[in-house]
């Protein structure tokens, strides 16, 4: 098959992470619009290097790049070279290349005489996220990453982002409005009630997702220490392996709440939905880190909880207010305030009728504005107007 479209992402796919959920829907929209195409992602020894997926609109060839190396930056360079070679092999047929990170964007944008139009999906900027994850990142490396980002933001024909906060960031960096398309994330609203997990506590609040510092999981543990009188446990469904959560497990022991914290890891989407649907509430205690305040995000955990009718106790940040309203769809609390998070848990635990009402209104809100079908229509509209946008100059990567 000669592909008309390619979606590239420096992410393992599939995986339990929210990024994989987003890739599945965004890439699916691209391939439905262009009758199939190529998906170029990361893999490992558990996934096939090449795979064909049949969609009603056309076949999708999945290419997985796997190169184990302790340095993430070395892996990005190896991946970028592999993607550049892949693009060169299919240059004559590609019309649109959709990428979701600078490591994919640079080879797509620096290719000499590229015929394709480019969509750069700005979900996160490494120059903002990596200093938090890698404390020893040296300034020269960070400057290099910023230059790659600037190249990608300047040369892409269209920038797509799920967050209005990210739109503001891009505008502040000089990107004109006509080159930016806001496409929020979505969620699936189930028809019935998913089955309750057999090992679920009688009453529990739930955190699910990644465990980076900006997610605020430590604040959730500290909040549990303040509701010791409540018959409510905390279930943490982490999208990463157990070893990545050891620091948080040690914190739970120091706080004396480890007996009320139940850990689950890398659950399938269907199993996770059951945990979400039967929780008293879910928690989204996002911190005031640059990743959430300056860069922006569109937290899937908030949308997916609301979609099954479970109220969210979340940090009162612009990225969350984009999705929900306090006392209408959930409960907002000041960020990085475990005492306030505990009060939110207590309110919903003590007032089950209020919790049920918030959950029902949240589900209706998602159905009206934030389904994946809504996101797909918006992204399809972006592809349709792509051809009318002025083409950006081509050039070599910095």
JOSULCOR-V830322 format. One record per pair of residues at least 24 apart in sequence whose ideal C-beta (glycine too) atoms are under 8 Angstrom apart, sorted by the first residue. I is the first residue (numbers start at 0). J is the second residue. D is the distance in Angstrom with one decimal. If there is no record, write none. Layout:
BEGIN
i: [I/I]
j: [J/J]
d: [D/D]
END
This chain:
BEGIN
i: [0/0/0/0/1/1/1/2/2/2/2/2/2/2/3/3/3/3/3/3/3/3/4/4/4/4/4/4/4/4/4/4/4/4/5/5/5/5/5/5/5/5/5/5/5/5/6/6/6/6/6/6/6/6/6/7/7/7/7/7/7/7/7/7/8/8/8/8/8/8/8/9/9/9/9/9/9/9/9/10/10/10/10/11/11/11/11/11/12/12/12/12/12/12/14/14/15/15/15/15/15/15/16/16/16/16/17/17/17/17/17/17/18/20/20/21/21/21/21/22/24/24/24/24/25/25/25/25/25/26/26/27/27/28/28/28/28/29/29/29/29/30/30/30/30/31/31/31/32/32/33/33/33/33/35/35/36/37/37/37/37/38/39/39/39/39/40/41/41/71/72/75/78/78/79/79/79/80/82/82/83/83/86/86/90/90/95/95/98/100/101/101/101/101/101/101/102/104/104/104/104/105/105/105/105/106/108/108/108/108/108/108/109/109/109/109/109/110/111/112/113/116/116/116/116/116/116/117/117/117/117/117/118/118/118/118/118/118/118/118/119/119/119/119/119/119/120/120/120/121/121/121/121/121/121/122/122/122/123/123/123/124/124/127/127/127/127/128/128/128/131/131/131/131/131/131/132/146/147/147/149/150/150/153/154/154/154/154/155/156/156/156/156/157/157/157/159/159/160/161/161/162/162/162/162/162/163/163/163/164/164/164/164/164/164/164/164/165/165/165/166/167/168/168/168/177/178/180/180/180/180/181/182/182/182/182/183/183/183/183/183/183/183/184/184/184/184/184/184/185/185/185/185/185/185/185/185/186/186/186/186/186/186/186/186/186/187/187/187/187/188/188/188/188/188/188/189/189/189/189/192/193/193/193/193/193/193/193/194/195/195/195/196/196/196/196/199/199/199/200/200/200/201/202/202/202/202/202/203/203/203/203/203/203/203/204/204/204/204/204/204/204/204/204/204/204/205/205/205/205/205/205/205/205/205/205/205/206/206/206/206/206/206/206/206/206/207/207/207/207/207/207/207/207/207/208/208/208/208/208/208/209/209/209/210/210/210/210/210/210/211/212/212/213/213/213/213/213/214/214/214/215/215/215/215/215/215/215/216/216/217/217/218/218/218/218/218/218/219/219/219/219/220/220/220/220/220/220/221/221/221/222/222/222/222/222/222/222/223/223/223/223/223/224/224/224/224/225/225/225/226/226/226/226/227/229/229/229/231/231/231/232/232/232/233/233/233/233/234/234/234/234/234/235/235/235/235/236/236/236/236/236/237/237/237/237/238/239/239/240/240/272/272/275/275/275/275/276/276/276/278/278/279/279/279/279/280/280/280/280/280/280/280/280/280/280/281/281/281/281/282/282/282/282/282/283/283/283/283/283/284/284/284/284/284/285/285/285/285/285/285/286/286/286/287/287/287/287/291/291/292/292/297/297/298/301/302/302/304/305/305/305/305/305/305/305/306/306/306/306/306/306/307/308/308/308/308/309/309/310/310/310/310/310/311/312/312/312/312/322/323/323/326/327/327/327/328/328/328/328/329/329/330]
j: [35/57/58/60/89/91/92/35/36/37/60/89/92/93/33/34/35/36/92/93/94/95/29/30/32/33/35/36/37/93/94/95/96/97/36/37/38/39/85/86/89/93/95/96/97/115/30/36/37/38/39/96/97/98/99/39/40/82/96/97/98/99/103/107/39/40/41/98/99/100/103/40/41/75/78/99/100/102/103/40/41/99/100/40/41/42/43/46/38/40/41/42/61/63/238/265/238/265/266/267/268/271/208/209/238/239/208/209/238/298/299/300/122/268/299/122/161/184/299/99/185/371/374/375/97/99/120/374/378/59/97/54/375/374/375/378/379/95/97/378/382/54/56/57/59/56/375/379/379/382/57/94/95/382/59/60/60/61/62/85/89/62/64/82/85/103/64/65/78/133/140/102/102/103/103/105/106/106/106/107/109/110/110/113/114/115/382/385/151/125/125/144/147/148/150/151/147/147/150/151/155/147/150/151/396/396/150/151/154/155/393/396/150/393/394/395/396/393/393/393/393/156/157/385/386/388/390/154/155/156/157/391/155/156/157/158/159/381/382/385/151/152/155/157/158/159/158/159/160/152/158/159/160/165/169/160/161/296/290/294/296/148/294/289/290/293/294/211/290/294/211/212/213/288/289/290/211/397/396/397/397/396/397/391/391/392/393/394/391/385/388/390/391/381/385/388/378/381/295/296/297/295/296/297/318/321/295/317/321/292/293/294/295/296/317/318/321/294/295/296/295/295/293/294/295/388/388/377/378/380/381/377/374/377/378/381/297/321/322/369/373/374/377/297/298/299/302/369/374/302/369/370/371/372/373/374/375/299/302/303/305/306/365/369/370/371/303/306/370/371/306/307/362/365/366/370/272/276/306/307/276/269/272/273/275/276/277/307/273/273/276/277/270/273/274/277/234/274/277/232/234/261/230/230/231/232/279/348/231/232/233/234/261/278/279/231/232/233/234/278/279/280/281/282/312/344/233/234/235/236/274/275/278/280/281/282/309/233/234/235/236/281/282/283/284/300/235/236/237/238/271/274/275/281/300/236/237/238/298/299/300/237/238/239/237/238/239/243/244/247/290/286/288/285/286/288/290/291/284/285/286/283/284/285/286/314/334/335/247/284/247/250/284/286/335/336/337/340/282/284/337/340/247/250/251/254/256/260/254/337/340/282/284/337/338/340/341/344/254/256/259/260/341/254/255/256/337/337/338/341/341/344/345/348/256/344/345/348/279/344/348/259/260/261/259/260/261/282/260/261/263/274/278/260/261/262/263/263/264/266/271/274/262/263/264/265/265/264/265/264/265/303/307/303/304/307/309/307/308/309/304/309/344/347/348/354/309/310/311/312/329/330/343/344/347/354/309/310/311/312/311/312/313/340/344/311/312/313/314/319/312/313/314/334/340/313/314/316/318/319/334/314/334/335/314/316/334/335/316/318/316/317/321/322/322/329/365/369/361/329/358/361/362/364/365/369/361/362/365/366/369/370/362/358/359/361/362/358/361/347/354/357/358/361/361/340/343/344/347/369/361/364/357/357/360/364/357/360/361/364/357/361/357]
d: [6.4/7.9/5.8/6.5/7.2/7.9/4.1/7.0/4.5/4.5/7.1/5.8/6.0/6.2/4.5/6.7/7.7/6.2/6.4/6.6/4.7/7.2/5.3/6.4/7.4/3.8/7.7/3.7/7.5/7.0/6.5/4.9/7.5/7.1/5.8/4.5/7.6/6.2/7.9/7.2/7.3/5.8/7.7/4.9/7.2/7.9/7.5/6.9/7.5/5.2/7.2/8.0/4.8/7.6/7.9/4.5/7.5/5.6/6.8/7.4/4.6/7.4/3.8/6.6/7.5/5.2/7.7/7.2/4.7/6.5/6.2/7.9/6.3/6.2/5.6/7.9/4.8/4.4/5.9/6.0/5.9/7.5/7.8/7.0/4.5/6.7/6.5/7.8/7.3/4.1/6.9/7.8/7.8/7.6/7.5/8.0/4.5/4.4/6.5/7.4/7.8/7.8/7.9/6.4/4.6/7.9/6.1/7.2/7.1/7.9/4.1/7.2/7.4/7.3/6.1/7.1/7.7/6.2/7.1/7.2/6.7/4.9/6.4/6.8/7.3/7.6/6.7/7.8/6.4/7.8/7.5/7.2/7.7/7.6/4.5/4.7/6.0/7.2/5.2/7.6/7.2/6.1/6.7/6.6/5.2/4.5/7.8/8.0/5.6/5.2/7.7/6.9/6.6/7.9/5.5/8.0/7.7/7.8/6.3/7.5/7.1/6.9/7.1/5.6/6.0/7.6/7.3/6.9/7.0/7.8/6.9/4.2/5.9/7.9/7.4/6.0/5.0/7.5/4.7/7.3/7.8/6.7/5.7/7.7/6.6/8.0/6.6/6.7/8.0/7.4/6.4/7.3/4.6/5.1/7.9/4.9/8.0/7.9/7.8/3.6/6.5/5.7/6.5/6.2/4.7/7.9/6.9/6.2/4.4/6.5/7.6/7.4/7.7/8.0/7.0/5.5/4.0/7.9/7.2/7.2/6.2/4.8/7.6/5.2/7.0/7.9/7.3/7.4/4.8/5.1/7.5/7.7/6.8/6.9/5.0/7.8/5.8/6.9/7.5/6.8/5.6/7.0/3.6/7.4/5.3/7.3/7.9/4.7/7.2/7.5/5.6/7.1/4.5/5.8/6.8/7.1/6.6/7.6/7.2/6.5/7.3/5.7/5.7/5.1/5.7/6.5/4.7/7.9/5.5/7.5/7.1/5.9/6.4/6.3/7.7/6.5/6.5/4.5/7.1/6.7/7.8/5.8/5.3/7.4/5.0/7.1/7.5/6.8/6.7/6.3/5.5/6.4/5.5/6.2/5.6/6.1/7.0/5.9/7.4/7.5/3.6/3.5/5.7/4.8/5.7/6.8/7.1/7.3/5.5/7.6/7.7/7.1/2.9/7.7/5.3/5.4/7.6/6.2/3.7/7.8/7.7/7.5/6.3/6.1/6.4/7.0/6.9/7.4/7.9/7.9/4.4/7.8/5.7/4.6/5.1/6.8/5.3/7.2/7.5/6.2/7.9/6.5/7.9/4.4/8.0/5.5/5.8/7.4/6.5/6.7/5.4/5.1/3.6/7.2/5.9/4.1/7.8/7.2/4.0/4.8/7.0/3.8/5.5/6.1/6.6/6.9/7.9/6.2/7.1/6.3/4.8/7.6/6.3/5.8/5.1/6.4/6.9/7.7/7.5/6.2/6.0/7.6/4.7/4.2/7.9/4.6/7.7/7.0/5.3/6.2/7.7/4.5/7.2/5.2/5.7/7.2/7.3/6.8/6.0/4.2/7.0/6.6/7.1/5.8/5.0/7.1/5.5/7.2/6.3/4.5/6.6/4.9/7.4/5.9/6.4/6.1/7.7/5.7/7.5/6.0/5.4/5.1/6.9/5.8/7.5/5.7/7.6/4.9/7.8/6.8/5.9/6.3/4.0/7.6/4.8/6.9/7.9/6.9/7.5/5.0/7.3/6.9/4.7/8.0/7.7/7.9/7.5/4.0/7.7/7.5/6.1/7.0/6.7/6.9/5.8/7.8/7.6/5.7/7.8/7.4/4.8/7.5/5.3/6.6/5.5/7.9/6.1/6.3/5.8/6.3/7.9/6.9/7.0/6.6/5.1/4.0/4.5/5.7/7.4/6.6/7.6/7.9/3.4/5.4/4.8/6.7/7.2/7.1/5.7/7.3/6.5/5.9/4.5/7.4/6.2/7.7/4.9/6.0/5.0/5.3/8.0/6.8/6.7/5.5/5.2/5.9/6.3/7.0/6.5/3.7/8.0/7.8/7.5/4.5/7.6/4.0/4.1/6.4/7.4/4.6/6.2/6.9/7.6/4.6/6.7/5.3/7.7/6.4/6.0/3.7/5.1/5.6/5.9/7.6/7.6/7.4/6.6/5.4/6.4/6.7/5.5/4.7/7.1/6.2/6.2/5.0/7.2/8.0/7.8/4.7/6.7/6.3/7.2/6.5/7.2/5.5/7.0/4.4/7.6/5.6/5.8/5.9/7.0/7.1/5.2/7.3/6.3/7.0/7.1/6.0/6.7/7.7/6.4/6.4/5.5/5.4/5.6/4.3/7.2/6.2/7.9/5.4/7.9/6.1/6.0/6.5/6.5/5.0/6.6/5.2/7.9/7.5/7.8/6.6/4.8/6.5/5.6/7.7/5.2/7.4/7.4/5.4/7.5/7.0/7.7/5.6/7.4/3.9/6.5/6.7/7.9/7.4/5.6/7.2/5.6/7.1/4.3/5.8/7.2/6.9/6.2/7.3/5.8/5.5/8.0/7.3/5.0/6.0/5.8/5.9/6.9/7.8/7.2/7.2/7.5/7.8/6.3/5.5/7.6/7.1/7.8/3.6/6.3/6.5/4.9/7.7/7.9/6.2/4.5/7.9/7.8/7.9/7.0/4.0/5.8/6.6/4.3/5.4/7.7/6.1/5.3/4.0/4.9/6.2/7.3/6.4/3.9/6.0/6.9/6.9/6.7/7.1/7.5/7.3/5.9/8.0/6.3/5.6/4.1/5.2/5.7/6.1/7.2]
END
